[in-house]
Amino acid sequence: MKTPPSRDEIEISIFGPGIGEAIVIHMGDNEWLVVDSCIDRITRNPITIKYLKDLNVNISSSVKLFIVTHWHDDHIRGASTILEECEGALFACSGAIGSPEFIQFCLSSRGALMESSGLDEFNDILEILSSRTNDGRMESRGPQWAIADRKLLHLPKKGRCFNVEVHALSPSDAAMTLALREIGQMMPKAGTPKRRVISQTPNHASVALWVIIEDLNILLGSDLENHPPNNLGWKAVLLSQNRPAGRALVVKVPHHGSSDAYNRAMWDQMVFSDPIALLTPFASGVKPLPSTADIGRIRKHASRIYCTGQPLGWHSPRRDPSVERTIRETVRTRRLIHGRMGHVRLRFRAGEGLKNPKIELFEGAYAVG
């Protein structure tokens, strides 16, 4: 597991279900892309940092781009720790987060709202970026705001093994408008009691990504959902005239394979027949994902399906009532720990074609039968 990829190998690693999910991609030449943050439930640290250090990667210089697809806790928690390590990386996140309204919301909310790990993470990210500039202004260093049809990274092939491009497929203009409306409703008002930040229930502001590494196309679906209007979610992506051409061989299935993220046209138009489908389960809810029906839908398009862990769900063990009452009075939230998070790793070697990568499964990850 600790053997690093060679200079001319492409690696796609996906981790979960810790507290969140994370993806790392070796783009050749010891250059890496990191997408989202996932906290190891045992060590309580971002799994990305541990994995790259185990491979003896110089994180400060080798990570070229770090992307947070949206600000839900299961994608952003631990992101500031990753960014602090990735000193030379560009940082990108959803353009909905980058609006002046959201920045104002972050700056005005400390002390006005009850605890929110996502909000705290983003505040810490802004402080890190500001500290890396000569003039102390955040706009001098980033973030880079990801919106539909924007190229986030281009590493030309000259002097490198591969040509690399990373494109944002979402959020659409309409999704940005909805996100700004929600942010406005969350803004604290003078004289009102502290309240919690309510997470955006629809994932319309999520950043789906299209990664090109030479002849390999990778579709990372984030938590983007399938909404009825044509200007939101996957329908907006499919109708775009400016999204990259081609079909993906590897697809990270959006939103844990749930029905609200399924769009048949996405599979038919953007993905090769019988691709490699990667899944992370949502194992902390009452209704864990993916369900048997979810797997059935995916199987219509892919026979090679790999999941980082079992969707076991959150089932509290039976305890004495007095013990259960004490726990409720002592802690605000609980998570059932099912062991270490799983890891699916694909490695493609240049010159050997893209059809038969080396596929490795670690820590409970499995091929869906």
ABEGO torsion letter per residue (X at the ends): XABBBBAABBBBBBBOBBBEBBBBBBAEGGBBBBBEBBBBAAAGBBAAAAAAAAAGBBAAAABABBBBABABAAAABGAAAAAAABAABBBBBBAAAABAAAAAAAAAABGABBBBAAAAAAAAAAAAAAAABAAGBAAAAOBBBBBBGBBABBBBABGBABBBBBBBAOBBAAAAAAAAAAAAAABBBBGBBBBBBBBBABAAABBBBBBBBEABBBBBAEABBBBABAABEAAAAAABAABBBEBBABBBBBGGGBAAABBAAAAAAABBBGBBBBBBBBAABABBOBBAAAAAAAAAABABBBBABBBAEBBBBBBBAAAAAAAAAABABBBBBAEBBBBBBBBBBBGAEAABBBBBBBGGBBBBX
